[in-house]
Amino acid sequence: MSRNKGSFSFKSNFLSRPILAGVFSFVFLFLLGFFLLFQSYQIIRESEAREMINVMDLVEKNLNNSLKDSYSVALSMGLIIDDEGNIRDFEQYAPLLLEQYPVIDVVQMVPGGVIRKVYPYQANKAVIGYDILKDPKTRKEALKAIDVGKMYFAGPFDLLQGGTAVVGRLPVFKNNKFWGFSAVIIKLESLLEQAELNKLAGEKYIFQFSKINPESNEEQFFLQNDLDIEYNISETILLPDGDWKFYIALKNPKEAFYELIPMAFFILLIASWLGWVVTLLFKQPIRLQALVNSQAGELAASELKFRTIFNQAAVGMVRVETATGKFLETNQRFRELSGYSASELNGMNFREISHPSEINENLALIQQLLNGDIREYSLEKRLIQKSGNVLWVKLSVSPLWKKDTSGSTHIAIIEDISERVVAQNELMKNEKRYRALVENGGEVVTIFNRKGQAIYSSPAIQKIAGYSEAEINSVNLSSLIHPKDIAELDKQILEAMKFPSKPISGFTIRAKNKKGEWRWAESTITNLLEDSSVKGFVGNFRDVSEKKEAEINLNKSYQMVMEQNRRLLNFSYIVSHNLRSHSSNIQAILNLYNTTSVEEEKLNYIGLLSKVGNALNHTLEDLNEVVSISTNLDLNIESLQINAFLNKTIDLLEMQISDKGAIIKRDVPDEMIVKFNAAYLESVLLNFRTNAIRYREQKRKLEISILGYKENGDWILEIADNGVGIDLERHGGKIFGLYKTFTQTPNSRGVGLFITRNQIEAMGGSVAVESEVGVGSVFKIYFK
């Protein structure tokens, strides 16, 4: 009794203080409004964050496309390096690659870390001879590329030739030894243009691009944007191939806050108004006391409360005559959902706005409600709007009579669930589409654990490899991989471990099908071990055997055609070049024979003529042998003594050597025997001696030095002269090119050195030159 009295006393005191009630109402509505306002602000911020994630996804996609193009160019340049580490046809392929991949500005070949080839040459020739492994500014990132064994992007930094750029270096290994780099240069403006930063930024975002400086270990920023990362809503992407970071942030991060200020003032105004209204209401003690003390007043208050809830509810509410289904009362939200006015709905039946296929189910539930079998029910159904559109709603029905009594009306609550139903339907469609792709596609999808045991395999495994899912699940996947490709697969899995959820692709391996055949497959592996619905690695394997075999066969055919063409070209030049030497000697001897009347000299000339004729006959025999094998890639290679061929070529050039007063110094051991084609060896030695005589310095006596020695187990023949020399700084890149001449000497055709290099390389060797204008030249032949 005392408790009720105390409660009544509190209410009386509270109601007797209208200002306190008004303040309480103001504070409650103010806090509620600002809570909702804060939630709106959070939603706006989350929406902006999602938009920035989408923009950064586009930036990352654009950058990855550029990096893939860079990798393709670097890999293509790496393929022109033969097994001996020589760079072939750089000037031919470099322009084609830059034309095909315009994002790349410069390509370089960097054997041993020293830049030896660059294209375009004129704008970038300042870097020739630059050793990136000795410069502290470039050494650290270059070594990192070697360490990871794949393409790594250094920079941005200032280039020696001017400008700022990033440099992608692909380490090249020959015979399991580091050879050097195949490098590409992308100017910073080209990279940013490819990423479309200006286009994506618009008036809303700002970007920043940074990298940890390898020397100072501090983050270095490259764009002229003042990005307050700590304050802004921002997103970051990390590009591991270059250790770069791209930031995005709002230009005006406080904009959302400013937009909500008017709403805050509105909430304050409404709260103030409600506090004022409550104060006015509570200032009517006589009326309020009468309502409290009067049952009629309680009923009126209850009715008012019900009406307020009914009419202002956020969901549709309807009072329905249970037996007939007619609408007795409808609230504003239901009228908005149906599209009908209150007068139109008055007297309408629920059947008129229900989908025909769902009416019987609804009627059955109403009958159970009338029978007392159930006290309430809910179902999802379709509501036909006045416009004819269909709206999915959740219907919840409760009777307006007590249990075990009869009644005539019930209340129905109608909630719009169209968005959820549409989302569910779309999810089901996507799931069906995904299953159709996985189960009927031409790609095998497998989920396997850390031990390599398959957890799931798509039905395509039986169509492509012949295994059933049970057979695949019973074996370790590594047992089906070619032994030479196990390391490649392990490397791919290790990479996937480092970057969870990121697909790691680009690996081609051989896998054994049920017939025991090795098939080539492109693999993509994604680490989803932390995904509770997967808990494993997802492997996608696509059969590319036909493509791979075609690629291998095409490469073999290409190499065969190139080798055949080179040998046929060599033969044609040998014919024209060597026979011209013999014919010149014969013509010179005949001229001398005709100008002398001394019989002894004539006999001497006849002897020389006989010697040249014999040499010519041997040359023709060698050329006949070349003709017989010109369509065969297997050249006749013999063990040849260098001294024997030096004697032979000196005899052929005896007249010219004597006429020019040349001095020949020779230090070649008799045990210097090399594997070579006889016709090629004669042509090589003859050409170097002929060039020494032809391009001699007229003001001093010609000296030719021939030296043979071993280096690292291989024979080297060094032919030096004190002739006019060659400007290597100017002509070094084309000294062995066809029809390339470097002096004003008459009858110089630029053929000899081209023939010589091709003949040496055809035998697996190489040739190098050291020369200085006015001093002479040294040619070194490296025999295989």
Residue pairs with C-beta under 8 A, 6 or more apart in sequence:
11 292
14 20
14 21
15 21
15 282
15 285
15 288
16 285
17 282
18 278
18 279
18 280
18 281
18 282
18 283
19 279
21 278
21 279
21 282
22 275
22 276
22 278
22 279
22 282
23 275
25 271
25 274
25 275
25 278
26 271
26 272
26 274
26 275
27 271
29 267
29 270
29 271
29 274
29 275
30 267
30 268
30 271
33 267
33 268
33 270
33 271
34 264
34 267
37 260
37 263
37 264
37 267
40 260
40 263
41 256
41 257
41 260
44 256
44 259
44 260
45 233
45 256
48 233
48 250
48 256
49 233
49 235
52 205
52 233
52 234
52 235
52 248
52 249
52 250
53 235
55 200
55 205
55 235
55 248
56 235
56 236
56 237
56 246
56 248
58 196
58 200
59 195
59 196
59 197
59 200
59 207
59 237
59 246
59 248
60 237
60 239
60 246
62 194
62 195
62 196
63 191
63 194
63 195
63 239
63 246
64 239
65 194
66 103
66 186
66 191
66 194
66 195
67 151
67 153
67 168
67 239
67 241
67 242
69 101
69 103
69 104
70 101
70 103
70 104
70 151
70 153
70 168
70 184
70 186
71 151
71 168
71 170
72 101
73 97
73 98
73 101
73 104
73 107
73 184
74 107
74 151
74 168
74 169
74 170
74 182
74 183
74 184
75 170
75 182
76 93
76 97
77 90
77 93
77 94
77 97
77 107
77 109
77 182
77 184
78 170
78 172
78 182
80 87
80 88
80 89
80 90
80 93
81 87
81 88
81 109
81 172
81 174
81 179
81 182
82 88
83 174
83 175
84 174
84 764
84 766
85 111
85 174
85 179
86 761
86 766
87 109
87 111
87 116
87 117
90 109
90 117
90 119
91 119
91 733
91 734
94 107
94 117
94 119
95 119
97 104
97 107
98 104
98 105
98 107
98 119
98 120
103 186
103 190
103 191
103 194
104 184
104 185
104 186
105 165
105 185
105 186
105 187
105 190
106 118
106 119
106 120
106 123
106 124
106 165
106 184
106 185
107 118
107 119
107 182
107 183
107 184
107 185
108 115
108 117
108 118
108 124
108 127
108 181
108 182
108 183
108 184
108 185
109 115
109 116
109 117
109 118
109 180
109 181
109 182
109 183
110 116
110 132
110 169
110 180
110 181
110 182
110 183
111 179
111 180
112 133
112 179
112 180
113 131
113 132
113 133
113 134
113 142
113 180
113 181
114 129
114 130
114 131
114 132
114 180
115 127
115 128
115 129
115 130
115 131
115 132
115 183
116 128
116 129
117 733
118 124
118 125
118 127
118 128
121 733
123 161
124 161
125 161
126 160
126 161
127 159
127 160
127 161
130 160
132 138
132 139
132 142
132 181
133 139
133 142
133 143
136 215
137 157
137 215
138 154
138 157
140 214
140 215
141 152
141 154
141 155
141 169
141 214
142 154
142 169
142 181
144 152
145 151
145 152
145 154
145 169
145 170
145 171
145 181
146 171
146 178
149 171
150 170
150 171
151 168
151 169
151 170
151 241
152 168
152 169
152 241
152 242
153 166
153 167
153 168
153 169
153 239
153 241
153 242
153 244
154 166
154 167
154 168
154 169
154 242
155 164
155 165
155 166
155 167
155 188
155 211
155 242
156 164
156 165
156 166
156 188
156 211
156 222
157 164
157 165
158 164
159 165
159 185
163 187
163 188
164 187
164 188
164 222
165 185
165 186
165 187
165 188
165 190
165 191
166 185
166 186
166 188
166 191
166 242
167 183
167 184
167 185
168 183
168 184
168 185
168 186
168 241
168 242
169 181
169 182
169 183
170 181
170 182
170 183
171 178
171 180
171 181
172 178
172 179
172 180
172 181
172 182
173 179
186 194
188 222
192 198
192 209
192 223
195 246
197 207
200 207
201 207
203 251
204 250
204 251
205 248
205 249
205 250
205 251
206 225
206 227
206 248
206 249
206 250
206 251
207 223
207 225
207 246
207 247
207 248
208 221
208 223
208 225
208 227
208 229
208 246
208 247
208 248
208 249
209 221
209 222
209 223
209 244
209 245
209 246
209 247
210 219
210 220
210 221
210 222
210 244
210 245
210 247
211 219
211 220
211 222
211 242
211 243
211 244
211 245
212 218
212 219
212 220
212 243
213 219
213 220
219 245
221 227
227 234
227 247
227 249
228 249
229 247
229 249
231 253
232 249
232 250
232 253
233 249
233 250
233 253
234 247
234 248
234 249
234 250
235 247
235 248
236 245
236 246
236 247
236 248
237 245
237 246
238 244
238 245
239 245
239 246
240 499
281 288
282 288
290 297
291 297
291 298
291 300
291 301
292 298
310 317
310 329
310 331
311 331
311 332
312 331
312 332
313 331
313 333
314 333
315 333
315 413
315 414
315 415
315 416
316 330
316 331
316 333
316 334
316 336
316 337
316 338
316 393
316 413
316 414
316 415
316 416
317 330
317 331
317 333
317 334
317 411
317 412
317 413
317 414
318 327
318 329
318 330
318 331
318 334
318 411
318 412
318 414
319 327
319 328
319 329
319 330
319 400
319 409
319 410
319 411
319 412
320 326
320 327
320 328
320 350
320 409
320 410
320 411
320 412
321 328
321 408
321 409
322 366
322 369
322 370
322 399
322 407
322 408
322 409
322 410
323 370
323 408
324 349
325 349
325 350
325 351
325 366
326 347
326 348
326 349
326 350
327 345
327 346
327 347
327 348
327 349
327 350
328 409
330 338
330 342
330 345
334 345
334 414
335 341
335 342
335 345
337 383
337 385
337 391
337 393
337 414
337 416
338 345
338 353
338 383
338 385
338 386
339 385
339 386
339 387
340 348
340 353
340 386
344 386
350 362
350 412
351 359
352 384
353 383
353 384
353 385
354 362
354 381
354 382
354 383
354 384
355 381
355 382
355 383
355 384
355 390
358 379
358 381
358 382
361 379
361 381
362 379
362 381
362 395
365 374
365 377
365 379
365 397
366 397
368 374
368 377
369 375
369 376
369 377
369 397
369 399
369 410
372 403
372 404
375 398
375 399
375 403
376 396
376 397
376 398
376 399
377 396
377 397
378 394
378 395
378 396
378 397
379 394
379 395
380 392
380 393
380 394
380 395
380 417
380 421
381 392
381 393
381 395
382 390
382 391
382 392
382 393
383 390
383 391
383 392
383 393
383 414
384 390
384 391
385 391
391 416
391 418
392 416
392 417
392 418
392 420
392 421
392 422
393 414
393 415
393 416
393 417
393 418
394 414
394 415
394 417
395 412
395 413
395 414
396 412
396 413
396 415
397 410
397 411
397 412
397 413
398 410
398 411
398 413
399 407
399 409
399 410
400 407
400 409
400 410
400 411
401 407
401 408
401 409
438 445
438 458
438 460
439 458
439 459
439 460
440 459
440 460
441 458
441 460
442 460
442 464
442 542
442 543
443 458
443 460
443 540
443 541
443 542
444 457
444 458
444 460
444 461
444 464
444 465
444 521
444 539
444 540
444 541
444 542
445 456
445 457
445 458
445 460
445 538
445 539
445 540
446 454
446 456
446 457
446 458
446 461
446 472
446 477
446 538
446 539
446 541
447 454
447 455
447 456
447 457
447 534
447 536
447 537
447 538
447 539
448 454
448 455
448 477
448 536
448 537
448 539
449 455
449 535
449 536
449 537
450 529
450 537
451 476
452 476
452 477
452 478
453 473
453 476
453 477
454 472
454 473
454 475
454 477
455 473
455 535
455 536
456 469
457 467
457 469
457 472
457 473
459 469
461 467
461 468
461 469
461 472
462 468
462 469
464 513
464 543
465 511
465 513
465 514
465 519
466 513
466 514
466 515
467 513
467 514
471 514
477 539
478 486
478 489
480 511
480 512
481 489
481 509
481 510
481 511
481 512
482 509
482 510
482 511
482 512
482 518
484 510
485 509
485 510
488 507
488 509
489 507
489 509
489 523
491 507
492 504
492 507
492 523
492 525
493 525
493 537
495 504
496 502
496 504
496 525
496 526
496 527
496 537
497 527
499 527
500 527
500 528
500 529
500 530
501 526
501 527
501 528
501 531
502 526
502 527
503 524
503 525
503 526
504 524
504 525
504 526
504 527
505 522
505 523
505 524
505 525
507 522
507 523
508 520
508 521
508 522
508 523
508 544
508 548
509 520
509 521
509 523
510 518
510 519
510 520
510 521
511 518
511 519
511 521
511 541
512 518
512 519
513 519
519 543
519 545
520 543
520 544
520 545
520 547
520 548
520 549
521 541
521 542
521 543
521 544
521 545
522 541
522 542
522 544
523 539
523 540
523 541
524 539
524 540
525 537
525 538
525 539
525 540
526 537
526 538
527 537
528 534
528 535
528 536
528 537
528 538
529 535
529 536
529 537
560 633
563 633
563 762
564 631
564 633
566 758
566 762
567 630
567 633
567 635
567 762
568 630
569 758
570 680
570 755
570 758
570 759
570 762
571 623
571 626
571 627
571 630
573 751
573 754
573 755
574 623
574 626
574 679
574 683
574 755
575 623
576 751
577 683
577 687
577 751
577 752
577 755
578 619
578 623
578 682
578 683
578 686
579 616
579 619
581 652
581 653
581 686
581 690
582 612
582 615
582 616
582 619
582 652
585 612
585 652
585 653
585 655
585 656
586 609
586 612
586 613
586 616
588 655
588 656
589 605
589 608
589 609
589 612
589 655
590 609
592 601
592 605
593 602
593 605
593 606
593 609
596 602
596 605
608 654
608 655
611 651
612 652
615 648
615 651
615 652
618 648
619 679
619 682
622 678
622 679
622 682
623 679
625 636
625 678
625 679
626 677
626 679
629 635
629 636
635 677
635 680
635 762
635 763
636 677
636 678
637 675
637 676
637 677
637 763
638 675
638 676
638 677
638 678
639 673
639 674
639 675
640 673
640 674
640 675
640 676
640 678
640 681
641 670
641 672
641 673
642 668
642 672
642 673
642 674
642 708
642 715
642 717
643 668
643 670
643 672
645 678
645 681
645 682
645 685
646 666
646 668
646 685
646 706
648 682
649 682
649 685
649 686
649 689
650 657
650 664
650 689
652 686
653 686
653 689
653 690
653 693
656 662
656 690
656 693
657 664
657 693
660 693
660 696
660 702
661 701
661 702
662 692
662 693
662 696
662 701
662 702
662 703
662 704
663 701
663 702
663 703
663 704
664 703
664 704
664 705
664 706
665 703
665 704
665 705
665 706
666 705
666 706
666 707
667 705
667 706
667 707
667 708
668 706
668 707
668 708
668 717
669 708
669 709
672 708
672 715
672 717
674 681
674 715
674 783
675 763
675 783
675 784
676 763
676 783
677 759
677 762
677 763
680 759
680 760
680 762
680 763
683 755
683 756
683 759
684 756
684 759
684 760
684 781
687 752
687 753
687 755
687 756
688 719
688 756
688 779
689 704
689 719
690 752
691 752
691 753
692 702
692 704
692 719
692 721
692 723
692 777
693 702
694 745
694 748
695 721
695 723
695 724
695 743
695 745
695 748
696 702
696 721
696 722
696 723
696 724
697 722
697 723
697 724
697 774
697 776
700 722
702 721
702 722
702 723
703 721
703 722
704 719
704 720
704 721
705 718
705 719
705 720
705 721
706 717
706 718
706 719
706 720
707 717
707 718
707 720
708 715
708 716
708 717
708 718
709 715
709 716
709 718
710 716
714 782
714 783
714 784
715 783
716 780
716 781
716 782
716 783
717 780
717 781
717 783
718 778
718 779
718 780
718 781
719 778
719 779
719 781
720 776
720 777
720 778
720 779
721 776
721 777
722 775
722 776
723 776
723 777
724 743
724 745
724 773
724 774
725 771
725 772
725 773
725 774
725 775
725 776
725 777
726 735
726 742
726 743
726 769
726 771
726 773
726 777
727 742
727 771
727 773
728 735
728 769
728 770
728 771
728 772
731 740
731 742
734 740
735 742
735 753
735 769
736 753
736 754
736 756
736 757
736 767
737 750
737 754
738 750
738 751
738 754
739 749
739 750
739 751
739 754
740 750
740 753
740 754
741 748
741 749
741 750
756 767
757 767
760 766
760 767
760 781
761 767
763 783
763 784
764 784
765 781
765 782
765 783
765 784
766 782
767 779
767 780
767 781
767 782
768 779
768 780
768 782
769 777
769 778
769 779
769 780
770 777
770 778
770 780
771 777
771 778
